[in-house]
Amino acid sequence: KAVRAPNVVELFTAQGFNLFDLPGDPCGADLIGTAGEASRDACIASGVPAEVFDDPARRARLDSPAGQYNFLQGGNLDLVPEESDTYTYGVILQPRFLPKLAMSIDYFDIEIVDTISVVGPDTSLQACYFAGDADSCGRIDRDADNGSLWQGDGNVIDLNTNIGSLSTKGFDFTLSYTGVELGSFGELSFNFVGTMLDELTYVSGVEGLPPTECKGKYSGALCGVPNPDWRSHFRIGWETPWNVDLALTYRYYAAVTNIVPATAANIDYELGSRSYFDLVGNWGVSEKSCG
């Protein structure tokens, strides 16, 4: 069990505007006829002038041509400590018949409550327009003149806060084999590390909204960087007798999809699997070492 108080960055980061992606403003024209279209009453209640919503040309201008909208980010002095429970179970294997081989399998199950994070501007829009959450509607600050979220003063407030919870489960695998003698050519070592992600779930704490599953997803305020269900790296090291050490590492990341639903404009909806090779060499200019 662990407790973590908010740090200086989370508390005191200067507040300022940034951009977030949307396929369209729920009150705009791009989402008309889709599940993402908000009702007239909800849009007007959130700050869209009635004359803008009822004028097709002015309503269309609620949609950003770049698909980007303003949100306010930064620190929050009202943060409270987060708490977590962690369960891990592991097995280590070192067979006698291969003393240089070591293998391990670890299972992890972590849940953090009152997680210090952000709700996400897109989550606030969904919660306001489709779940009727008053707190989420209060975070929508549309421009007073045109109701926009990308022009003038329009924005969605998304400061650091304590969301409901974050939980993750999965397996870590390691395998190493060291000291493979090559005679006068030195020795080799092998190392493999892999993580199989079984669950990565955010609960925003907003009533009426389902949990956000980030396994195999990326983007959005919660999922952020890619979270592949499998990632690994395999390293071969060669310690030569000539003061030169070489290492080749192969890294692999499984494919992920954008948490934002696929649209014709969303050209980066899927990021395919990635493989990388890293080659490292070290040369000691002298055989002497400090004792």
Rosetta blueprint (number, residue, H / E / L):
1 K L
2 A E
3 V E
4 R E
5 A L
6 P L
7 N L
8 V H
9 V H
10 E H
11 L H
12 F H
13 T L
14 A L
15 Q L
16 G E
17 F E
18 N E
19 L E
20 F E
21 D E
22 L L
23 P L
24 G L
25 D L
26 P L
27 C L
28 G L
29 A L
30 D L
31 L L
32 I L
33 G L
34 T L
35 A L
36 G L
37 E L
38 A L
39 S L
40 R H
41 D H
42 A H
43 C H
44 I H
45 A H
46 S L
47 G L
48 V L
49 P L
50 A H
51 E H
52 V H
53 F H
54 D L
55 D L
56 P H
57 A H
58 R H
59 R H
60 A H
61 R L
62 L L
63 D L
64 S L
65 P L
66 A L
67 G L
68 Q E
69 Y E
70 N E
71 F E
72 L E
73 Q E
74 G L
75 G L
76 N L
77 L L
78 D L
79 L L
80 V L
81 P L
82 E E
83 E E
84 S E
85 D E
86 T E
87 Y E
88 T E
89 Y E
90 G E
91 V E
92 I E
93 L E
94 Q L
95 P L
96 R L
97 F L
98 L L
99 P L
100 K L
101 L E
102 A E
103 M E
104 S E
105 I E
106 D E
107 Y E
108 F E
109 D E
110 I E
111 E E
112 I E
113 V E
114 D L
115 T L
116 I E
117 S E
118 V L
119 V L
120 G L
121 P H
122 D H
123 T H
124 S H
125 L H
126 Q H
127 A H
128 C H
129 Y H
130 F H
131 A H
132 G L
133 D L
134 A H
135 D H
136 S H
137 C H
138 G H
139 R L
140 I E
141 D E
142 R L
143 D L
144 A L
145 D L
146 N L
147 G L
148 S L
149 L L
150 W L
151 Q L
152 G L
153 D L
154 G L
155 N E
156 V E
157 I E
158 D L
159 L L
160 N L
161 T E
162 N E
163 I L
164 G L
165 S E
166 L E
167 S E
168 T E
169 K E
170 G E
171 F E
172 D E
173 F E
174 T E
175 L E
176 S E
177 Y E
178 T E
179 G E
180 V E
181 E E
182 L L
183 G H
184 S H
185 F H
186 G L
187 E E
188 L E
189 S E
190 F E
191 N E
192 F E
193 V E
194 G E
195 T E
196 M E
197 L E
198 D E
199 E E
200 L E
201 T E
202 Y E
203 V E
204 S L
205 G L
206 V L
207 E L
208 G L
209 L L
210 P L
211 P L
212 T E
213 E E
214 C L
215 K L
216 G L
217 K E
218 Y E
219 S E
220 G H
221 A H
222 L H
223 C H
224 G E
225 V L
226 P L
227 N L
228 P L
229 D L
230 W E
231 R E
232 S E
233 H E
234 F E
235 R E
236 I E
237 G E
238 W E
239 E E
240 T L
241 P L
242 W L
243 N L
244 V E
245 D E
246 L E
247 A E
248 L E
249 T E
250 Y E
251 R E
252 Y E
253 Y E
254 A L
255 A L
256 V E
257 T E
258 N E
259 I L
260 V L
261 P L
262 A L
263 T L
264 A L
265 A L
266 N L
267 I L
268 D L
269 Y L
270 E E
271 L E
272 G L
273 S L
274 R E
275 S E
276 Y E
277 F E
278 D E
279 L E
280 V E
281 G E
282 N E
283 W E
284 G L
285 V L
286 S L
287 E L
288 K L
289 S L
290 C L
291 G L
